[in-house]
Amino acid sequence: MRHFRRSQGRAGDLTAALAGLDPNSFTRDRIFHASHFGPFEAVVKDGKLINVNSVPELDAKPTEMLMYGVKDRTYDKSRINYPMVRKSYLDNWQTGDTKPELRGKEPYVRVDWDTAFSLTAKALLDTATDHGNEAIFSSSYGGWANAGNFRPNVMQGRLLNLIGGCTNTQGDWSAGASQISLPRVIGDMEVYSAQTAWEVIRDNTEVFVLVGCDPVKNNRIEYTVADHQMSGPWAQIRDAGTKFISINPQRTPSDEYLDADWVQIIPNTDVALFTAMAYHVLDKGLEDREYLEKYTVGSEQWIEYVQGKRDDTPKTPDWAEEITGIPADKIRELAELLATKRTEIAGAWSLQRAQHGEMTHWAIVNFSALCGQIGKPGGGVGFSWHYGSGGMPQSGKSTPTGLSQGRNWVKGICPASRITEMLENPGGDFIYNGMTGTYPDVKMIYNAGNNFMSHQQDTNRLIRALEKVDHIVSVDVWWTAATRWADIVLPACSTLERDDISIGGTYSNDKVYAMKQVIEPVGESMSDYHICEGLADKLGLWTQFTDGYELIDHIQQAYERSAASKDVPFEEFWEKGYARQEVPEEARKWVRHGDFYNDPENHPLHTSSGKIEMFCEEIELMGIEDCPGMPVWMEKHEYLGNAREGQLHVVSPHPWYRLHSQMDQSETLRDLYKIQGREPARINRQDAEARGIEDGDLIELYNDRGTIIVGAILSDDIMPGVVSVYEGGWPSLDSKGRCNSGLVNFLTSTQRSSGLSQATSANTVLCEMRKCEDPEGPNMAYEKPEIIEDYELAEIDEDLLDLDRVYDITESLLADATPGEKIFYERCTVCHGPREASHFTQNQWKGITPSMFPRAGLDENEATLVMEFLMENASDAM
């Protein structure tokens, strides 16, 4: 077995040039790096990060997360410095009496890396050999842990697939409902798609409607490297005379910046609003019948529903007033304005994080199609204006692609927001994307770089469900919630402590960034690559995992697969820190769905009909009770329309100073927004005064699922009956079981969006509110758990691990893969798309591959091979 080395790359001799030297001071290194929060130069003195400098030519508007948070969290007390094992698990790993009910309650024991690797390797092999690989569950979906190509979920996927794979999640929390429904409606996921180039909007759009959409806030971070390129263009669009309208339960930073007219709406009722506006458009004869005939199918069925011919209930503005809280006359005014002006409608992802969430974006599509807007310059719909600098022109260039995850031999999945249900109901059937699946009997959870304990709904229920799992391994940089309920904790280093590579602009793809190692790893932490390399070495799979290369070699190979390498050699790129990728001039005039509008015969949509499906027969024939074949208003199980007296509707938008739960441990940032150390809750002034609550008070929000303690912010910019708490807080339970930190998911429910997508309904939740009279001391979410440092460890007998079992598992993996299959698993499974061909239909693959293939850098022959593999193995392949 190869001796594993904790190499971290060669960043020390590949730094940027020294800053100008002050002869009266000391030498400081400036080292280029990049993050979700932006590119920057790290200022280092004596091996320690002392400052973060923005790079003005690359980042138009650096945020506080970059300038303060990056440094704060690097040395925060919440760092995991050493491998840890929960005490009962360490004491009883041979007998199996590991007392899972004590997770989150008992101390951890500091161990050495070899002990941690040995116990993790044994847990993996025990589970695979005793229960099958489907009993290993990866909760490491999405890859939001950091901006690098060599991020935790990819490294973990590569390792686990070498031993036969695991059960993966499918879909995501961000846009899980619409990413399944919209490909059937308009031929693309839409929620992860580029938007019309901003100059087209500036020059053509008369009315821009923000439906729950807050681009000024949410574009502060990005899946890759944020560079805030849309900051200036938004101002240009505003100053060019475009009228902005915001339909939202609360006023947002974007509303302020864009001078938007605010239209208050009861949460989760947008379908009723757009349906009623459609009724008024039809009543006034403002619909575009020629457009409907040429570009859509199913308009007749939907119009019959709108006009009440199917259920004897015309969906009039007066009908919608009772549901939405918007006066009927205002609905009529909006309908006429949007139908008669060139209108772009921007729908947020938050709209579909609700019960029947599939209906909301679909209703917006149908309304825009009714008015003949989709595909026209400056008109139509866009569901990603708030993400990834949507609106920036696209380079269309290939980007760096890292290591292949390889084939996962386990074909079963768990929809991303169904983890608790899966643990509670092994063997139970579920429907997802039109397919029937069966929940596995999970015995082990491997979690890398994902704080699923903060993100999953109904946290108390999840904690109880975890007690049935034999092993939980969590790999992270900090003591997040996902590590505090783990058995084995492996300390990853931050990206500042190793090398990586990324891109700038999720959609523009106009820059490639070097993420150069800035400092040495803190404590005994290691990069995710080197942690997986160490585990692979313990399992005798070092060569298969590394291909015989060091990490920096993989980074160079990734760069050379990008278009930038054709003009800028790797050494030059690495020295400078970035390389630009040219954006063609025609991209500045690109219109979403423009080719379809201009020539629908030669550029059909990837739907069954090739047109916009206002009524979708494919969905209708699935017979899913809570997801019919067209967007209709359906009452929610919890919303203000059926609330008891005193109940409030909780919405949980993305934070201003965090990326989900990332940066919550930054003390500098917390001082900017926390209330008495807790998550802030924005509440209407009338609601507060009725309960004797004053600005800055601690309050309790509670329902039958849990209780959270938050700090009150009284505001007139949120409608009565609604309370807003940012998602992503770190939890801390007090003696009464209340979250003393304010994690909103102790309130949210596991109610699915529908049987089509099984997506989250986190924004469909009611609670009650009262002043907190008995808070139990400060919030302890950012303190380390109790750790035993001087525990006497017994040496592990290698024979008891029985590691040779791995060879029985790995003998024939990928032996029969086709060329297209190999390319798919090597280069196409690191984006937002599914990791398995069978997880999408043929049309869904046709809809996503036009953006996936260029990013993967596939030539025409390679793309053909992959498409053949996908068509032969899609969920609806014959």
Rosetta blueprint (number, residue, H / E / L):
1 M L
2 R L
3 H L
4 F L
5 R L
6 R L
7 S L
8 Q L
9 G L
10 R L
11 A H
12 G H
13 D H
14 L L
15 T L
16 A L
17 A L
18 L L
19 A L
20 G L
21 L L
22 D L
23 P L
24 N L
25 S L
26 F L
27 T L
28 R L
29 D E
30 R E
31 I E
32 F E
33 H E
34 A E
35 S E
36 H L
37 F L
38 G E
39 P E
40 F E
41 E E
42 A E
43 V E
44 V E
45 K E
46 D L
47 G L
48 K E
49 L E
50 I E
51 N E
52 V E
53 N E
54 S E
55 V L
56 P L
57 E L
58 L L
59 D L
60 A L
61 K L
62 P L
63 T L
64 E H
65 M H
66 L H
67 M H
68 Y H
69 G H
70 V H
71 K H
72 D H
73 R H
74 T H
75 Y L
76 D L
77 K L
78 S L
79 R E
80 I L
81 N L
82 Y L
83 P L
84 M E
85 V E
86 R E
87 K H
88 S H
89 Y H
90 L H
91 D H
92 N L
93 W L
94 Q L
95 T L
96 G L
97 D L
98 T L
99 K L
100 P H
101 E H
102 L H
103 R L
104 G L
105 K L
106 E L
107 P L
108 Y E
109 V E
110 R E
111 V L
112 D L
113 W H
114 D H
115 T H
116 A H
117 F H
118 S H
119 L H
120 T H
121 A H
122 K H
123 A H
124 L H
125 L H
126 D H
127 T H
128 A H
129 T H
130 D H
131 H H
132 G L
133 N H
134 E H
135 A H
136 I E
137 F E
138 S E
139 S L
140 S L
141 Y L
142 G L
143 G L
144 W L
145 A L
146 N L
147 A L
148 G L
149 N L
150 F L
151 R L
152 P H
153 N H
154 V H
155 M H
156 Q H
157 G H
158 R H
159 L H
160 L H
161 N H
162 L H
163 I L
164 G L
165 G L
166 C L
167 T E
168 N E
169 T E
170 Q E
171 G L
172 D L
173 W L
174 S L
175 A L
176 G L
177 A L
178 S H
179 Q H
180 I H
181 S H
182 L H
183 P H
184 R H
185 V H
186 I H
187 G L
188 D L
189 M L
190 E L
191 V L
192 Y L
193 S L
194 A L
195 Q L
196 T L
197 A L
198 W H
199 E H
200 V H
201 I H
202 R H
203 D H
204 N H
205 T L
206 E L
207 V E
208 F E
209 V E
210 L E
211 V E
212 G L
213 C L
214 D L
215 P H
216 V H
217 K H
218 N H
219 N L
220 R L
221 I L
222 E L
223 Y L
224 T L
225 V E
226 A L
227 D L
228 H L
229 Q L
230 M L
231 S H
232 G H
233 P H
234 W H
235 A H
236 Q H
237 I H
238 R H
239 D H
240 A L
241 G L
242 T L
243 K E
244 F E
245 I E
246 S E
247 I E
248 N L
249 P L
250 Q E
251 R L
252 T L
253 P H
254 S H
255 D H
256 E H
257 Y H
258 L H
259 D L
260 A L
261 D E
262 W E
263 V E
264 Q L
265 I L
266 I L
267 P L
268 N L
269 T L
270 D H
271 V H
272 A H
273 L H
274 F H
275 T H
276 A H
277 M H
278 A H
279 Y H
280 H H
281 V H
282 L H
283 D H
284 K L
285 G L
286 L L
287 E L
288 D L
289 R H
290 E H
291 Y H
292 L H
293 E H
294 K H
295 Y H
296 T E
297 V E
298 G L
299 S H
300 E H
301 Q H
302 W H
303 I H
304 E H
305 Y H
306 V H
307 Q L
308 G L
309 K L
310 R L
311 D L
312 D L
313 T L
314 P L
315 K L
316 T L
317 P H
318 D H
319 W H
320 A H
321 E H
322 E H
323 I H
324 T H
325 G L
326 I L
327 P L
328 A H
329 D H
330 K H
331 I H
332 R H
333 E H
334 L H
335 A H
336 E H
337 L H
338 L H
339 A H
340 T H
341 K L
342 R L
343 T E
344 E E
345 I E
346 A E
347 G E
348 A L
349 W H
350 S H
351 L H
352 Q H
353 R L
354 A L
355 Q L
356 H L
357 G L
358 E H
359 M H
360 T H
361 H H
362 W H
363 A H
364 I H
365 V H
366 N H
367 F H
368 S H
369 A H
370 L H
371 C L
372 G L
373 Q L
374 I L
375 G L
376 K L
377 P L
378 G L
379 G L
380 G E
381 V E
382 G E
383 F L
384 S L
385 W L
386 H L
387 Y L
388 G L
389 S L
390 G L
391 G L
392 M L
393 P L
394 Q L
395 S L
396 G L
397 K L
398 S L
399 T L
400 P L
401 T L
402 G L
403 L L
404 S L
405 Q L
406 G L
407 R L
408 N L
409 W L
410 V L
411 K L
412 G L
413 I E
414 C E
415 P E
416 A H
417 S H
418 R H
419 I H
420 T H
421 E H
422 M H
423 L H
424 E H
425 N L
426 P L
427 G L
428 G L
429 D E
430 F E
431 I E
432 Y E
433 N L
434 G L
435 M E
436 T E
437 G E
438 T E
439 Y L
440 P L
441 D L
442 V L
443 K L
444 M E
445 I E
446 Y E
447 N E
448 A E
449 G L
450 N L
451 N L
452 F H
453 M H
454 S H
455 H H
456 Q L
457 Q L
458 D L
459 T H
460 N H
461 R H
462 L H
463 I H
464 R H
465 A H
466 L H
467 E H
468 K H
469 V L
470 D L
471 H E
472 I E
473 V E
474 S E
475 V E
476 D E
477 V L
478 W E
479 W L
480 T L
481 A H
482 A H
483 T H
484 R H
485 W L
486 A L
487 D L
488 I E
489 V E
490 L E
491 P E
492 A E
493 C L
494 S L
495 T H
496 L H
497 E H
498 R L
499 D L
500 D E
501 I E
502 S E
503 I E
504 G E
505 G L
506 T L
507 Y L
508 S L
509 N L
510 D L
511 K E
512 V E
513 Y E
514 A E
515 M E
516 K L
517 Q L
518 V L
519 I L
520 E L
521 P L
522 V L
523 G L
524 E L
525 S L
526 M E
527 S L
528 D H
529 Y H
530 H H
531 I H
532 C H
533 E H
534 G H
535 L H
536 A H
537 D H
538 K H
539 L L
540 G L
541 L L
542 W H
543 T H
544 Q H
545 F H
546 T H
547 D L
548 G L
549 Y L
550 E L
551 L H
552 I H
553 D H
554 H H
555 I H
556 Q H
557 Q H
558 A H
559 Y H
560 E H
561 R L
562 S L
563 A H
564 A H
565 S H
566 K H
567 D L
568 V L
569 P L
570 F H
571 E H
572 E H
573 F H
574 W H
575 E H
576 K H
577 G L
578 Y E
579 A E
580 R E
581 Q L
582 E L
583 V L
584 P L
585 E H
586 E H
587 A H
588 R H
589 K H
590 W L
591 V L
592 R L
593 H L
594 G H
595 D H
596 F H
597 Y H
598 N H
599 D L
600 P L
601 E L
602 N L
603 H L
604 P L
605 L L
606 H L
607 T L
608 S L
609 S L
610 G L
611 K L
612 I E
613 E E
614 M L
615 F L
616 C L
617 E H
618 E H
619 I H
620 E H
621 L L
622 M L
623 G L
624 I L
625 E L
626 D L
627 C L
628 P L
629 G L
630 M L
631 P L
632 V L
633 W L
634 M L
635 E L
636 K L
637 H L
638 E L
639 Y L
640 L H
641 G H
642 N H
643 A L
644 R L
645 E L
646 G L
647 Q L
648 L E
649 H E
650 V E
651 V E
652 S L
653 P L
654 H L
655 P L
656 W L
657 Y L
658 R L
659 L E
660 H L
661 S L
662 Q E
663 M L
664 D L
665 Q L
666 S L
667 E H
668 T H
669 L H
670 R H
671 D H
672 L H
673 Y H
674 K L
675 I E
676 Q L
677 G L
678 R E
679 E L
680 P E
681 A E
682 R E
683 I E
684 N E
685 R H
686 Q H
687 D H
688 A H
689 E H
690 A H
691 R L
692 G L
693 I L
694 E L
695 D L
696 G L
697 D L
698 L E
699 I E
700 E E
701 L E
702 Y E
703 N E
704 D L
705 R L
706 G E
707 T E
708 I E
709 I E
710 V E
711 G E
712 A E
713 I E
714 L E
715 S E
716 D L
717 D L
718 I E
719 M L
720 P L
721 G L
722 V E
723 V E
724 S E
725 V E
726 Y L
727 E L
728 G L
729 G L
730 W L
731 P L
732 S L
733 L E
734 D L
735 S L
736 K L
737 G L
738 R L
739 C E
740 N L
741 S L
742 G L
743 L L
744 V H
745 N H
746 F H
747 L L
748 T L
749 S L
750 T L
751 Q L
752 R L
753 S L
754 S L
755 G L
756 L L
757 S L
758 Q L
759 A L
760 T L
761 S L
762 A L
763 N L
764 T L
765 V L
766 L E
767 C E
768 E E
769 M E
770 R E
771 K E
772 C L
773 E L
774 D L
775 P L
776 E L
777 G L
778 P L
779 N L
780 M L
781 A L
782 Y L
783 E L
784 K L
785 P L
786 E L
787 I E
788 I E
789 E L
790 D L
791 Y L
792 E L
793 L L
794 A L
795 E L
796 I L
797 D L
798 E H
799 D H
800 L H
801 L H
802 D L
803 L L
804 D L
805 R H
806 V H
807 Y H
808 D H
809 I H
810 T H
811 E L
812 S L
813 L L
814 L L
815 A L
816 D L
817 A L
818 T L
819 P H
820 G H
821 E H
822 K H
823 I H
824 F H
825 Y H
826 E H
827 R H
828 C L
829 T L
830 V L
831 C L
832 H L
833 G L
834 P L
835 R L
836 E L
837 A H
838 S H
839 H H
840 F L
841 T L
842 Q H
843 N H
844 Q H
845 W H
846 K H
847 G H
848 I H
849 T H
850 P H
851 S H
852 M H
853 F H
854 P H
855 R H
856 A H
857 G L
858 L L
859 D L
860 E H
861 N H
862 E H
863 A H
864 T H
865 L H
866 V H
867 M H
868 E H
869 F H
870 L H
871 M H
872 E H
873 N H
874 A L
875 S L
876 D L
877 A L
878 M L
